[in-house]
Amino acid sequence: MICLSIFNPIYIAAPFSPVVSGSTMGNTTLQELCGDRQDNDLDRLVDEDCSVNSSSVGIPATNFNMSKTLRLAVVGDIDSNQGLTTQLEMANHYNVQILIIPGDLEYSNGKEVLSNLESHGFTKENTDIVVGNHDTENTVKTWLGNNRTFGEIKFNLSGNKLALFNIDANIKFDCSSPQFEILKSQMELSHAYYRFAVVHQPFVTVKSDHPPNGEFDCYDQMFRAGRIDGVLQAHNHNYQRFNIHGLLYGVYGTGTHDTGSDMYPLKSTNWEGNDCLQCITGKNGITIIDLQFNHNNKHFVGWFLGMNQEVLDDFERLDFIYGRP
C-alpha cells in the first residue's frame, strides 16, 4: 500500500520540549507529538513547542542531523554575478551537502561560474550539472568525468542513499532513443533509496517563454516504474511546483541570469489540466530539499527560499513503503 502527499504544511514553532504540556480529557493528559502535523492535545495548535531543528518544521534548520538527513539544493539558469555568490552563500549557511544545477550556467563566463562553485565547496564530488541549451556538452562531460551528458550520477558522500538521473534534452532523447533505453535500464537496476530525474527543458510547465519538451508520456511511465521521487527542471526563469498523480515535478529556473521583472511570465495556472500548486516569478532564490531516512518511512520536505532567506514555498512528500528491497 502506497500513500503519497505533497502539500503546504502548517507551521507553529517554539522552543523544544520532548514531552510538552497537553490538554486533559477526563483522567487522560493528551500530549503533542512533534512532526506529525496533528493537533494531538486538542488545543487548536499544531506541533507547538516543537524544535525548528527538525527539518519537518517551519524553516530549514542549519544544525540538522546529517546521519538521518541528506540536504540538497536546486537552482538552474545561473550566471557569473553577485547573485550567484549570494545563492551559494545561502547554500553554505544551510549546510547543503549536494548541489544540483538543472542546466544553463554558461551564459557569460562558465569558467567563472565553476570557480565560484568550487570556492564555496561545491566541487565535482558533490555537485551535479545537467546540460542546458546555453551550455557546451564538453564542459558538463569534464565536470562529471563522463564521456556522455546523461545517465546515473552518484556521490560517494551519499552512499546508496541518492541517485540522480541526468537527461540531456539537447540531443536525441525521445522514447526510441538510446538515451531513453540507457536511462530506463539504469533506473531498473538502481538500489538507491531516493531517486531524482534532472533535466533542463521541462516535461511539465505552465505556459511561459518555453513550452514543455513534448516527451512526458513515455518518460513519466519510466519515472514511475523506476521509482523516481521527483523531476527537477529549469529553462523557464521562474519557480513552479506540481504534483502529477503523486510525483513531484518542479521548475527551478531561479538563478540570477534574469532578476525581478526580467524573469519569465506565468501565462497560465496549469499544465494539461494539472494545477500549479505554487508558481512564482520575479523572485530569485534556491530550493532546499531534505531527504530523511527511517527504515520503511520515505519522507522529504522542501523550501523555496528567496534571496533574503525568506520562505516563498514549502512542500512535503510522505511515502509509506512496505517491503521495499
N, C-alpha and C positions, 0 to 999 in steps of 0.2 A: 504494500500500500504506500503510495507516494502522495504527499500533501505539499503543495507549493504555494507560497505567497510572496508578493512584492508590494509593499505599501509604505505609506508615510506614517511612522510611529509617533506616539505622544511622548513628550519628554518633560519630566519634572525631576530635577536632580538636586540633591542635597548631600551633606557630609555622610560618609559611610557608617553604617552600623549593621553588623551581621545579623542581629535579631532586633527588629525595630518594634516600637510600641504599636499596639494594634487595638482595634475596637473589641468590645466584649459582647458576645451574644450568649445570654444565659450564663452558664459557668465556663464557657469556652472563649479564650482570647484568640482573636484572629490576627495573624501576622502577615505582613507584606513580604512577598517573595520577590527578590530582586531579579530583574531581567525578563520576567515572563509577560510583562505589559498588561497585567490584570490588576484590578482593584481587589486584592486578596483580603484586606482588612475592612473593606466596605466603608471607607472614609471619603470616597469620591475622588481619591488621588491614585495615580498610577506610578509605581516604582519610586515613591517618595523615600527619602533617606537612603537612596542607593548611590553608590560611588560612581563618579564620572570616569574613574579609572577603567571601568568596564566599557569595551568598545561597542556595547549594545545600548548605551545610554547617552543621549544628548549630543555630545561632540566627540570627535576622535581624541582619545587620551594620548598623551605623549609618553606615559610610563606604563604601557601595556605589557602583558606577559608574553614575551616573544616565543616561549616554548609552546604556547597554546594558540597564538595568533600570528598569521603571516600578513603583513601590511603591504598593499600595492598602491601605486599612484598611476593615474592615466591622464595624459594630455597630448593632444595632437595639434598639428598646424602651428608649430613653434617657430621662433626666429631668433636671430642673434641680436638681442636687445636687452635692456634693463628689465623688461617684463619677464623674460625667461629666467633671469637671475633671481628675481623675486619669487617665482614659482618654485625654483629649485631650493631656495632658502626655506620656503614653506614645507617642502618635502623633507628637508633635513630637520626642521623643527618638530615635525610629527613622526620622525624616525621611520620614514618609508624605507622598506627593505628591497623592494623591486619596483623599478620604474618601467612603464610601458608607454611607448610613443607610437600611436597608430598612424604614422605617416606624416610627411611634409615637414622636413627640418632644414632643407637646403634652399630656401627662398633667396637668401642673400649671401650667407657665408656658412656653409655646412661645417667647415673645419672649426670655426669659432664656436659653433653650437656644441660640437662634440667635445671641444676643450672645456667649455663651460660645464657640461655634464660631468666630465671627469674631475674637475676641480671641486665639485660638490659631492664626490664619492660615487657617482653613477657611471660605472665602467662596463666593460664587456661582460663582467662577472655577474652583474645584477640589473642590466638594462636591455630591454627588448625593443627593437626598431623594425617597423614594417615599411616597405617601400610605398611612398606616396607619389602622386603624379608630378610633384616638383623635385623628386629625389632621383639620384642615379643608383642603379642596381649595384654597381661596384662598391659604393660607399656602404650600403647595407650588408653586402656579402662580406666585406672586410671586417665590419663591426661584429657580425655574427660568427665569423670564422667558418663560413659555409660556402659551398660552391653553388648554392641556389638561394633564392629570396623567399622561399616558402617552406613550410614544414614545421615539425615539432621543435619547440625550444624548451630546454630545462636548465635550471641553475643549480649548482652544487649546494648553495646555501638552503635551498628549499627541499632538498632530498627528493622524496617521491610525493611531496605534498601538492606540487603545482606543475602543470604542463600548459604551455601556450602553443597555439597552432596558428602560425602566421599564414596569411593568404595574400598573394600578390595579384591584385586585380588589374595590374597594368599589362599583364601578359595573358595568354590564353588560360582561362580558369573556369570555363563552363563545365557542365556536368559530364561531358565526354572527354575532358582534357586529362592529360597525365597528372597535372597538379591535383585535380579533384580526386583521382584514384589513389595518389600517394597520401593525401591528407586523410582520406577515408580509412586506408589501411593503418596509418599511424594512430588514429583515434581508436580504432578497434583493438589495437594491441596495447594501448596505454593503460598503465595501472596507477596513474596519478590520481590523488584524491580529488583535487579541484582541477578543472579544465576550462580554459577560455580560448575562444577564437578571436583573432586580431586581424583587422582589415582596414584599409584606408577608405576606399569607396564603399559606402554603406549598402547593406542589404535592405535596411529599414530606415526611413527618414520621412519626415513631413516634407511638403513642398518647400524648397528653398533654392539656393543658387545651383545646387547639384541634385540630380534625380537619383533614385536607387540604382544599384548596379545591374538589376534585372535577373539575378540568379538565385533569388530567395528560395524558390520551391524545392529544388534538389538539395541545396545546402542546409536549409532548415531541417529537412529529414535526416541528413547526415549528422547535424549537430545533436539531434535528439537521440539517434542511435548510438552516437559516440559519447553520450552523457556530458555534453558541454553545458557549463553553468552560466555562461554569458558571452555575448558577442560585442567586442569593443571596437568602435568605428570612429571615423572622423570625417574630413573632407568638407562638410558644411561647417562653417565657422560659427558654431553655436553649441548649445547643450540640449540633448534630447534623451528622454528615458521612456522605454516601452516595456510592457510585459506582454509578450506574444505567447499566449497559452502557457504561461508559467516560465518562459525563458526570457532572461534579461537581454534586451538589445539597447545599446546606448550609443549616442553620438557625442564625442568628446573633443570637438574641434575648438577648444577654448584656449589654445595658445595665443601668444600676443603678436602674431603676424598682423592680425587685424585687432583693433580695440574699439570699444564703445559703439558708436553708431555705424562704424565701418564693418562690424560683424554682420553676418548674413541674416536676412529677414526670415521670419517664420510665416510662410504663406498659407499654411493650413494647420489644423489641430490634430490630424490623424494620418495614419498610413493604412491604406486598404481597409478602412473601417475600424482600425485599432487606434484607440485614443492615445495620444501622447500624454503620459502621466505627469510629466514635467518637461516643459520646453522653455528655454531661456536664451535670449540673445542680448547682446550688448554687455555681457558680463564675462570677463576672463577669469580663469582660475584652474584648479586641479581637482580631480576626483580621486578620493581615497577609498579603497575597498579593503576591509578587514576580513580575512578568511579564518574561520575559527575551527578548531579540531576537538572533537569529543566523541570518539568511537562511532556510533551509528547516527549521530546528530550532525547533519551538514548545515552550516549556518554562516552566512556572510552578511555584513552590513556595510553601507557606504554613505559618503557625503560628497556633495559638490561644494567646494569652498571657493569663495571669491578672493580677490587679491588682498583683502584686508582680513582674511581668515574667517569671514562670516559664512555661516551655513546657508547655502542657497537651495539645497535639496538634500534629502536623506531617503534611504531606501533599505530594504531588508529582504533576504530570502532565507527561509527556514524549510529545510527539506529532510523529512524523516525517512531514512532509507533502512530497510531491513534486509539482512543477508547480503550486504554489499561485499564483493570479493576484496 
